[in-house]
Amino acid sequence: MLRPELLQQLLAELKTANLLTPEKYDEYLSLVRSNPARLNSLLESDPLITMEGLVQAKGRVLNIPYVNLEGKKLEDEALKTLPQDLARNYRMVIFEKQGSELKVGLVDPTNYKAVEAIEFLARKKNFKIKYFILSAQSFSLAAKGYESIKEEVGEALGFAEEKFAPKTGATMEEATQLDDVIKSAPVSKIVSVILRHAIEGSASDIHIEPQGDKSKVRFRIDGILHTSIILPIYVHAALVSRIKVVASLKIDETRIPQDGRIRFNIDGKDVDFRVSIIPLINQEKVVMRILESPDRAPTFEALGFKGQQLKQMKRNLTKPNGMYLVTGPTGSGKSTTLFSALSELNQEGVNISTLEDPVEYHIEGVNQSQVRSELGFTFATGLRALLRQDPDIIMVGEIRDKETAQLAIHAALTGHFVLSTLHTNDAVGAIPRFIDMGSEAFLLASTLNIIIAQRLIRKICNNCKVKDEVPAEVVEELKKDLSLLPETTWYENVNKNKDLVFYKGEGCIQCGQTGYKGRLAIAEVLTVNSRMREIIAKGFPAKEVEAELKNQNFVNLKQDGWMKVLLGETTVEEVLRVTKTEE
């Protein structure tokens, strides 16, 4: 981290480059000495400052040249001059070797231990060093050149084979003695390599599953499962046992499901893994959800919300009470949307309390509770307790049953602002779902403010984005769907010409040859206005609902997706994949 005087110089540099407004400059200047860690976090997430721009400015302050390794092919000889463990530990890389001169890129040139390590290597082999500053993204791209997961696991697997490969006549239990598993360095390394590669690959889940004579490891990246590595089955039980050990689960219990948690440190940052183990016919399957809490909540805009929908979402956050509901299937980004909403609402003068299962994002200044059903601490019992905690705003992770629904409605009726999620296919479906759970229609009409239904679709990789040809029938379907909307509801910059342009990703090293990188939301937003309240109170007749949606210029999931296709953010294939059940 930069010293205070250097941080001041950095702010001045950014202001000169018009990357900081005078107001932001003054705000950030006050944090130079009082909270430098917070200042660094704000600079990294400031919408005006790109990561590469910030690193370039740091280079000018430190008088160290800047280098961007994106798209640059690194020679193995240069890269592997520095051992992989040193490179990862100090976040530095040798990206070029010319004779006896080494060009070294460092994420943090002020880390004197890193400089000492490279200087020691230089003295030992008579190298001359030229230092450069690079971004964390540049370093991650370069570090991928060391070894693939298969190569890293391969060496450990060689050692593991001696311990765990079944001998003639040996049973699987004899081949994987528990003491050996706990003490085994090879198996420990295989597990840590799998976890690290999952994090570096921006995976959301890890699946380790037995299939015949193989143990398959798959990562869910941008919502799609990809096979990462296939291991021999003889190591599977050892891997599962090792994961149980670090997750503090019972290693000798293989008959019932178990849940636990692992904390793993990578590049100085703690990442949590929620572990679920379930018995199959002969072996156990492990699924780990990666809970990597960002330093700062993404904005609604960063999540993909636009136009009329964005305005409705923001306007409803200013209401003093009522219910703010987000719906969608598991993995559709509901928790992240609520996280963004809570961050907007998080002010000094309000008391915010949450009930979550699990707590996925930690928000400073918010009272967050983890429900524990096995101890009787459910959403319903927790919500009763929260109402005695003088809350202004309550977030209930999920409305799952009649009791929780009634308590949430009661909380909204008694002057609280309640945010929650519900599992329904669309926004309109949330109201019949509440009624099915025993909620009174007239009470529901009095409390609901807004219902947001969402899905996540993959974004086109900007590094390999090219124009695409789309089948004529799909273009006609798109035009037909959007013709139902008045053009005043179309998003800014959407192409309204007859000759529509479409895009796709060709596939490159940055997106793992998939053509996609990252995800964004497609959504539909139902505003519960006075007319919609009347319709809900009288039993929610379908014809009247349809008429009111038309009156609201309601944009459904597919129409939202089509407009994002025309903006070049995603592909027609993605929209059709995600909305095909919403026909």
Salt bridges, closest charged atoms under 4 A:
GLU5 OE2 - ARG3 NE 2.76
GLU13 OE2 - ARG60 NE 2.63
GLU77 OE2 - LYS97 NZ 3.47
GLU96 OE1 - LYS72 NZ 3.84
GLU96 OE2 - LYS103 NZ 3.48
GLU152 OE1 - ARG196 NH2 2.60
GLU152 OE2 - HIS197 NE2 2.72
GLU200 OE2 - ARG88 NH1 2.60
GLU200 OE2 - ARG196 NH1 3.72
ASP205 OD2 - ARG289 NE 2.61
GLU209 OE2 - ARG218 NE 2.60
GLU209 OE1 - LYS285 NZ 3.09
ASP213 OD1 - LYS214 NZ 3.28
GLU253 OE1 - ARG255 NH2 2.86
ASP272 OD2 - ARG261 NH2 3.89
ASP272 OD1 - ARG263 NE 2.79
GLU284 OE1 - LYS244 NZ 2.88
GLU292 OE2 - LYS269 NZ 3.98
GLU301 OE2 - LYS314 NZ 2.76
ASP357 OD2 - ARG400 NH2 3.29
GLU374 OE2 - ARG372 NE 2.76
GLU398 OE1 - ARG400 NE 3.24
GLU398 OE2 - HIS423 NE2 3.52
GLU403 OE2 - ARG384 NH2 2.39
GLU477 OE2 - LYS558 NZ 2.51
GLU534 OE1 - ARG531 NH1 3.11
GLU544 OE1 - ARG531 NH2 2.84
GLU544 OE1 - LYS538 NZ 3.30
ASP560 OD2 - LYS564 NZ 3.05
GLU569 OE2 - LYS306 NZ 2.99
GLU574 OE2 - ARG458 NH2 3.00
GLU574 OE1 - ARG577 NH2 2.88
GLU582 OE2 - ARG455 NH2 3.17
GLU583 OE2 - LYS558 NZ 3.13
